[in-house]
């Protein structure tokens, strides 16, 4: 488009751009496809990608940004397609919010559900693998709460938003130390639980010393350590 083609009084060009009206039908199809693609991508990338915003909100935000950006930078593109996209995004988002409020199953489908990562001091490794959460990532979260012992964790949830929620026992409990193994000085300072051993992989406890000669019955690893109590 040359300078001679720009006419500030051409209202139809400003609103519609240099495209036929039938292109608006394609716009509707495109935005639905992009919205669905973003939703699926967010779910596949995991909950931590969403963190403070839900996947629905992020998909809506990105769709809005894409809708607004093109006509602003391209003079041959009209504003009307962007308005239609924005209206569709807002309508779909409000529709999802409405049905999510009424039906929990639909909310779980759209927003995702929480996952239990730790139960009574034991790591649920299959759930962690499914959500792509490593032990060290989870242990770092617990250490930030001032905890040093996996046994103190009653439940740890990965919320649909990507945040962690941890519930702890107030009393002392034996369990696997969550201090990094390279920090030997700190590990030596931790009080050992008498005749209790913890699996270094999942944290399951045993009082049977002979059992440490075999693989863990829960996770299949043979990595037994002295349990600590704090």
VOGU-3710 file (C-alpha; in Angstrom, 3 decimals, decimal comma):
1> xxxxxxxxxx> 0,000/0,000/0,000  1,465/3,346/-1,110  0,956/6,797/0,388  -1,535/7,644/-2,371  -3,716/4,704/-1,293  -4,151/6,014/2,254  -7,367/7,981/2,620  -8,296/8,941/6,195  -11,860/9,646/5,065  -12,356/6,111/3,736
11> xxxxxxxxxx> -14,390/4,790/6,661  -15,043/1,388/5,061  -11,298/0,783/4,581  -10,599/1,753/8,203  -13,314/-0,577/9,509  -13,033/-3,519/7,130  -9,637/-3,092/5,482  -8,885/-4,291/1,971  -10,724/-7,586/2,374  -14,140/-8,878/1,322
21> xxxxxxxxxx> -16,899/-9,334/3,917  -16,736/-13,110/3,527  -13,294/-12,984/5,191  -15,075/-12,289/8,491  -16,408/-15,846/8,399  -12,847/-17,098/8,107  -11,870/-14,862/11,028  -14,417/-16,616/13,230  -13,072/-20,029/12,210  -9,471/-18,942/12,760
31> xxxxxxxxxx> -10,010/-17,567/16,263  -11,869/-20,684/17,387  -8,991/-22,805/16,088  -6,331/-20,601/17,729  -8,251/-20,548/21,022  -8,591/-24,335/21,026  -4,930/-24,728/20,084  -3,840/-22,484/22,955  -6,046/-24,316/25,446  -4,691/-27,724/24,414
41> xxxxxxxxxx> -1,109/-26,420/24,403  -1,449/-24,969/27,900  -2,827/-28,247/29,230  -0,045/-30,235/27,538  2,693/-27,933/28,837  1,539/-28,492/32,403  0,007/-26,568/35,248  3,140/-24,651/36,158  2,889/-22,799/32,853  -0,268/-21,147/34,113
51> xxxxxxxxxx> 0,973/-20,384/37,645  -1,033/-17,295/38,729  -3,480/-17,269/35,804  -5,690/-20,092/34,648  -5,092/-21,648/31,237  -8,445/-20,240/30,070  -7,413/-16,718/31,070  -4,011/-17,008/29,406  -5,560/-18,369/26,204  -8,019/-15,465/26,206
61> xxxxxxxxxx> -5,228/-12,946/26,843  -3,010/-14,287/24,044  -5,947/-14,406/21,627  -6,805/-10,809/22,451  -3,188/-9,746/21,974  -3,023/-11,492/18,603  -6,308/-9,909/17,528  -5,245/-6,389/18,457  -1,659/-6,568/17,208  -2,250/-7,335/13,530
71> xxxxxxxxxx> -4,611/-4,468/12,584  -2,531/-1,968/14,567  0,630/-2,763/12,579  -0,970/-3,496/9,182  -2,824/-0,574/7,568  -4,418/-2,886/4,997  -6,161/-4,776/7,808  -9,383/-3,365/9,203  -10,369/-3,019/12,839  -13,614/-4,932/12,502
81> xxxxxxxxxx> -11,993/-8,407/12,441  -10,151/-7,537/15,644  -13,404/-6,388/17,254  -15,115/-9,627/16,240  -12,235/-11,671/17,627  -12,315/-9,723/20,894  -16,065/-10,241/21,210  -15,713/-13,968/20,523  -12,906/-14,334/23,067  -14,849/-12,454/25,739
91> xxxxxxxxxx> -18,040/-14,384/24,980  -16,294/-17,764/25,070  -14,463/-16,859/28,274  -17,674/-15,731/29,979  -19,447/-18,854/28,735  -16,723/-21,076/30,165  -16,827/-19,177/33,466  -20,622/-19,504/33,589  -20,662/-23,260/33,001  -17,638/-23,768/35,265
101> xxxxxxxxxx> -19,594/-22,146/38,095  -22,584/-24,415/37,487  -20,891/-27,716/36,665  -17,783/-28,940/38,453  -16,997/-31,542/35,777  -16,937/-28,820/33,138  -14,705/-26,674/35,363  -12,282/-29,572/35,754  -12,275/-30,125/31,984  -11,628/-26,444/31,222
111> xxxxxxxxxx> -9,391/-25,409/34,110  -7,799/-28,704/35,140  -7,902/-30,397/38,529  -5,575/-30,431/41,520  -3,089/-33,265/41,969  -1,830/-34,840/45,202  1,981/-34,944/45,121  2,714/-36,030/48,705  0,546/-38,140/50,975  1,525/-38,798/54,599
121> xxxxxxxxxx> 5,211/-38,155/54,013  5,484/-40,206/50,817  6,066/-38,875/47,319  3,528/-40,019/44,737  6,060/-40,415/41,946  3,575/-41,397/39,236  1,579/-38,200/39,834  4,765/-36,123/39,898  5,889/-37,640/36,596  2,493/-36,954/35,045
131> xxxxxxxxxx> 2,732/-33,288/36,085  6,457/-33,022/35,265  7,433/-32,062/38,826  10,885/-33,222/39,974  11,808/-34,190/43,525  14,248/-31,304/43,831  11,627/-28,821/42,621  9,208/-30,088/45,242  11,842/-30,251/47,985  12,821/-26,657/47,237
141> xxxxxxxxxx> 9,187/-25,652/47,779  9,138/-27,456/51,146  12,455/-25,938/52,232  11,066/-22,479/51,484  8,407/-23,268/54,120  11,139/-24,006/56,670  10,719/-27,797/56,485  13,618/-30,255/56,482  11,785/-33,561/56,735  9,400/-35,161/54,249
151> xxxxxxxxxx> 7,625/-36,958/57,089  6,165/-33,654/58,302  4,187/-33,300/55,056  0,609/-34,498/55,516  -0,518/-33,482/52,022  0,978/-31,446/49,206  -1,229/-30,427/46,315  -0,440/-29,022/42,900  -3,381/-26,728/42,300  -5,008/-26,245/38,896
161> xxxxxxxxxx> -3,427/-22,764/38,859  0,067/-24,299/39,143  0,618/-23,208/42,745  1,607/-25,574/45,562  -0,467/-26,009/48,712  1,143/-27,899/51,587  -0,397/-29,160/54,825  1,948/-30,260/57,591  1,864/-32,179/60,860  2,536/-29,993/63,881
171> xxxxxxxxxx> 4,184/-32,789/65,871  7,543/-34,392/65,114  7,490/-37,151/62,515  10,181/-39,441/61,094  10,828/-39,139/57,407  13,234/-38,638/54,513  15,513/-35,618/54,810  14,866/-33,011/52,108  18,233/-31,328/52,600  20,460/-31,665/49,479
181> xxxxxxxxxx> 22,802/-34,643/49,834  25,839/-32,548/49,005  25,229/-30,501/52,191  26,822/-33,183/54,376  27,458/-30,864/57,318  23,769/-29,988/57,675  22,750/-33,622/57,151  25,007/-34,729/60,006  23,324/-32,218/62,324  19,857/-33,660/61,724
191> xxxxxxxxxx> 18,635/-36,034/64,477  18,250/-39,612/63,249  15,100/-41,617/63,934  16,098/-44,786/65,763  15,837/-47,956/63,655  13,742/-46,277/60,946  14,841/-46,142/57,322  13,484/-44,047/54,459  13,517/-44,751/50,739  15,659/-42,083/49,098
201> xxxxxxxxxx> 13,385/-42,082/46,064  9,802/-41,947/47,374  10,239/-41,503/51,133  8,379/-44,635/52,266  9,492/-45,747/55,749  10,407/-49,135/57,164  11,587/-50,411/60,547  12,862/-53,658/59,069  16,630/-53,386/58,534  16,611/-56,495/56,332
211> xxxxxxxxxx> 14,160/-54,805/53,987  16,820/-52,251/53,052  18,706/-55,017/51,265  15,957/-55,150/48,656  14,170/-52,757/46,339  11,507/-50,402/47,686  8,110/-52,110/47,281  6,490/-48,797/46,311  8,863/-47,303/43,742  11,283/-50,153/42,921
221> xxxxxxxxxx> 14,470/-48,243/43,862  17,089/-49,547/46,277  18,270/-46,361/47,922  17,641/-46,567/51,672  18,756/-43,843/54,079  18,469/-43,249/57,797  15,208/-41,440/58,494  15,406/-38,221/60,477  12,927/-36,879/62,980  12,130/-33,173/63,345
//
